[in-house]
């Protein structure tokens, strides 16, 4: 069982529902000092957008075919074959990632919310980035129905 100090994370989580929202976060969340890991880069389009705003970016995808095409389209950027569920392989890239962009299309459904939360937590614990931006419509919908309980309002003095 995890203890309280293990789960005290400083990572901010940003949930987006689609590619447009995912990419709109870049000018807000990424700056020239950032080292960014993108998981699920496909052809490298978002990786290219990230590269324009950060110090370093590594785009990854589980598909060797996608990585080969991303390398062909963007030969000046770094792409690696990586299973997004293999957090140890991401850590083995041995970079001080300050931001993680996570676009795993298979985790967009409402039923996948627990898998998304588990994956986000693993990346936050292992890599300790400042922020993780995730494209998951299911997670964004779930969050929109959540309220963080802060206790009952103070009782009016009589």
Beta strands, then each sheet from edge to edge (+ up, - down):
strand 1: 12-16
strand 2: 35-39
strand 3: 56-61
strand 4: 78-81
strand 5: 99-102
strand 6: 131-135
sheet 1: 1+ 6+ 5+ 2+ 3+ 4+
end
